[in-house]
């Protein structure tokens, strides 16, 4: 008996992969990635980011601006 392509066990996996890379799913992913990149660009990152601007005016009293140093046993508390 010859096997056809419908007999292979990974046929369902191929169908799911094709559905996953359908144009509407790729479009949704592209919109999400572009929106995330726009948010990062708008709020800034690195030395010009919102946290850097916030911490420039603070004196390490803000929890996000404190330097985390490991204790003697190497754990951060």
C-alpha positions as CSV (number, residue, x, y, z in Angstrom):
1,X,0.0,0.0,0.0
2,X,1.4,3.4,-1.0
3,X,1.1,6.3,1.4
4,X,-0.2,9.6,0.2
5,X,0.4,13.0,1.7
6,X,-2.9,12.8,3.6
7,X,-1.5,9.8,5.6
8,X,1.4,11.6,7.2
9,X,0.9,12.4,10.9
10,X,2.2,15.9,10.6
11,X,-0.5,17.0,8.2
12,X,-2.4,18.7,11.0
13,X,0.8,20.5,12.1
14,X,1.3,21.7,8.5
15,X,-2.3,23.0,8.5
16,X,-1.8,24.8,11.7
17,X,1.5,26.4,10.5
18,X,-0.2,27.6,7.3
19,X,-3.0,29.1,9.4
20,X,-0.5,30.8,11.7
21,X,1.3,32.5,8.8
22,X,-1.9,33.6,7.1
23,X,-1.8,37.3,5.9
24,X,-4.3,38.5,8.6
25,X,-2.2,37.0,11.4
26,X,1.0,38.4,10.0
27,X,-0.7,41.8,9.6
28,X,-1.7,41.7,13.3
29,X,1.8,40.8,14.4
30,X,3.3,43.6,12.3
31,X,0.9,46.2,13.7
32,X,1.7,45.1,17.3
33,X,5.5,45.2,16.6
34,X,5.2,48.7,15.0
35,X,3.1,50.0,17.8
36,X,5.6,48.7,20.4
37,X,8.5,50.3,18.5
38,X,6.5,53.6,18.2
39,X,5.9,53.6,22.0
40,X,9.5,53.0,22.8
41,X,10.6,55.7,20.4
42,X,8.0,58.2,21.8
43,X,8.8,57.6,25.4
44,X,12.6,57.3,24.9
45,X,15.0,54.7,25.9
46,X,18.5,54.6,27.4
47,X,19.9,57.9,28.7
48,X,17.0,59.9,27.3
49,X,14.3,57.7,28.5
50,X,11.5,58.5,30.9
51,X,13.2,56.7,33.8
52,X,16.5,58.5,33.2
53,X,14.7,61.9,33.2
54,X,12.8,60.9,36.4
55,X,16.0,59.8,38.2
56,X,18.0,62.8,37.1
57,X,15.8,64.9,39.4
58,X,15.6,62.4,42.2
59,X,18.2,61.7,44.9
60,X,17.8,57.9,44.9
61,X,14.6,58.3,47.0
62,X,12.6,56.8,44.2
63,X,12.7,53.0,44.3
64,X,13.3,52.8,40.5
65,X,16.4,54.9,40.8
66,X,18.2,53.0,43.5
67,X,21.3,51.0,42.6
68,X,20.8,47.3,43.4
69,X,23.9,45.8,45.0
70,X,24.3,42.1,45.8
71,X,24.8,41.2,49.4
72,X,27.8,39.2,50.7
73,X,26.4,35.9,49.6
74,X,25.7,37.1,46.1
75,X,21.9,37.4,46.4
76,X,20.0,40.6,45.7
77,X,17.4,41.4,48.3
